[in-house]
Amino acid sequence: GVGGGIVIGGRPYSGAHGIGSEIGHMIIKMDGEPCTCGNKGCFERYASATAIIREAKRAVEKHPESAILARCGGNPEKINAKIVIDCAKEGDATAKQVFDDYVKALAHGIVSIFNVLDPEVIVLGGGVSMAGEYLLDAVRAAVKPLVFFKTLPYPSIQLAQLGADAGNVGSRGGIARDGRYRIARRQMEHQENNQRDDQCDWNEGQEPSKNEHVWSPILF
């Protein structure tokens, strides 16, 4: 999935009712992939470690010669995001297509955020951000042609300095500053559980159950 946070004026913003910043549940494809939230086509169904795994499993069914399958000992249940991205880096065509589709979805979601909020910076954290500059360069390149105002500056895209820990630190900081303790506490627990699942998706290839959400790579 995709977790998100919005910081305005140095403070976390969660909307009028304390339940905003659900970036992962922006709908980017009408009648798209079913989401754990009950809707279809949510951002997190296309721009997450879980999405990489799902699409890689589909891809190796059509292309069993892919290095992805060889890397996981012929067992598609062992596919994880790291394997896919490592194979993409090494030039495997199937892995590269899965990665490119993931980047395209991530770029479209980021540009949608640009158009609504015009933030100063988009910060990518979570498990897939462990791909580092390979991910960052690809996302920046995919975002550039989608920007609405071609002649004006647009938000910077950076990797979180805290990497996969960014969500935990951010949510705890929100509790310290926000009087809505109960809401912030629920959000923190939700994000910590999601982050653990996302790290599994990155390293172990475990798919979440239908009732789980997973922490993924975008914060801003």
C-alpha positions, -999 to 999 in steps of 0.1 A, spaced: 0 0 0 9 36 2 10 56 34 13 94 34 17 124 55 12 161 47 33 187 66 22 224 64 41 251 82 61 225 101 30 207 114 13 175 102 -20 182 85 -48 156 88 -78 176 75 -110 189 91 -119 156 107 -85 142 115 -86 115 88 -69 132 59 -36 124 42 -48 90 29 -27 95 -2 -28 57 -9 -65 59 -15 -66 85 -42 -83 67 -71 -60 68 -101 -77 42 -123 -115 39 -125 -126 3 -120 -90 -7 -115 -74 -32 -92 -96 -40 -61 -82 -24 -29 -84 -36 6 -104 -5 15 -133 -18 -7 -128 6 -36 -110 -1 -69 -81 16 -86 -65 32 -55 -30 46 -58 -16 20 -34 -27 -8 -57 -2 4 -83 25 22 -65 36 -1 -37 59 -30 -30 28 -52 -29 20 -40 -65 55 -49 -77 52 -84 -63 17 -89 -78 27 -77 -112 60 -97 -111 41 -129 -104 18 -122 -133 47 -114 -155 67 -146 -148 37 -167 -157 41 -153 -193 79 -150 -192 92 -180 -171 127 -173 -186 129 -141 -166 158 -137 -141 131 -130 -115 121 -166 -113 156 -179 -114 165 -155 -85 138 -169 -63 146 -206 -70 117 -211 -94 91 -203 -67 70 -172 -75 58 -171 -39 93 -160 -29 93 -130 -52 98 -97 -34 103 -61 -45 141 -62 -40 145 -92 -63 124 -75 -90 143 -42 -88 177 -59 -86 168 -78 -118 156 -46 -134 190 -30 -126 208 -59 -142 188 -55 -175 161 -83 -172 134 -71 -196 105 -86 -176 117 -70 -144 123 -37 -161 87 -36 -174 73 -43 -140 95 -16 -125 87 9 -152 49 3 -147 54 9 -110 73 41 -116 47 53 -140 19 48 -115 40 65 -87 47 94 -110 10 99 -119 1 100 -82 29 124 -74 18 148 -101 -17 146 -89 -4 158 -55 15 186 -73 -16 198 -90 -37 199 -58 -13 211 -32 19 224 -49 41 213 -20 77 224 -16 90 188 -16 78 152 -20 98 128 2 98 91 -6 103 67 23 94 31 31 107 -2 19 110 5 -19 130 37 -12 158 13 -3 163 11 -41 179 46 -37 191 66 -66 179 40 -91 143 47 -80 147 84 -75 162 90 -110 134 70 -126 107 88 -107 121 122 -115 123 114 -151 88 100 -152 73 130 -134 89 157 -155 68 154 -187 36 151 -167 40 185 -149 12 209 -158 31 242 -157 61 235 -179 78 268 -175 74 271 -137 93 255 -108 78 224 -94 83 204 -62 115 187 -55 114 149 -51 138 134 -25 145 102 -6 137 102 31 169 105 52 153 80 76 144 56 49 120 29 60 118 45 95 104 78 83 68 68 89 74 58 125 93 90 134 68 112 116 38 97 133 53 99 167 63 135 161 27 142 151 14 129 184 38 151 203 25 182 185 -11 174 178 -38 177 204 -59 150 186 -41 123 205 -64 94 200 -66 99 162 -28 104 160 -23 73 181 -44 52 158 -26 66 128 8 58 143 -2 22 151 -16 18 116 15 31 100 39 11 122 20 -21 112 20 -11 76 57 -4 77 65 -38 91 44 -54 63 61 -33 36 95 -44 48 83 -80 44 72 -71 9 107 -56 2 127 -84 16 106 -115 20 79 -113 -7 49 -118 16 16 -106 3 -7 -89 28 -40 -104 37 -72 -88 23 -78 -70 56 -43 -55 58 -29 -22 46 8 -19 39 32 10 45 48 21 12 72 45 -3 56 80 -4 56 106 24 55 143 19 
